[in-house]
Amino acid sequence: MCEYCGCQEVTAIGDLTREHDEVVGLMSAVRAAHAAGDIDAMAAQARRIADILAPHTAVEEEGLFPLLTDDFPDQVALLRAEHRHVEQILRAAATATPTDPAWPDALIEVLHELRVHILKEQDGVFPAALTTLDGDGWDQVDAVRARVGIRVAPTEVR
């Protein structure tokens, strides 16, 4: 992840990055469960990921992306499409362990895609937002966060 531009000092980006970090950690648990053949554990972790991504995606799609679309229309459209694909696979485990025998491998594949997606956001979108958005823009992003909440605890200041 990028740590050189200072974008994580902006509260909205810091929150989004912490959510990314939490999701990446959960991906490891999914891979371990997959290796063990524990589909129930995979589904449980998929639900945790989906729980974190619900407000996260809202902040991006309702707050950040609309402010970047004029400058980066193709990139924003691709990121939105990737969100839909991830949501589709995670949704299969929303209420129970999926019975589709292809789902475990589909989850592993989409989590790999999600990891690449996260890097696109952290190394491209967040630094671009830092240079593109003004105070009013960040207020709009923060208003979405205030409305949707956050599912990851803030880090301690040291």
Secondary structure, 3 states (H helix, E strand, C coil): CCCCCCHHHCHHHHHHHHHHHHHHHHHHHHHHHHHHCCHHHHHHHHHHHHHHHHHHHHHHHHHHHHHHCCCCHHHHHHHHHHHHHHHHHHHCCCCCCCCCCCHHHHHHHHHHHHHHHHHHHHHHHHHHHHHHCCHHHHHHHHHHHHHHCCCCCCCCCC
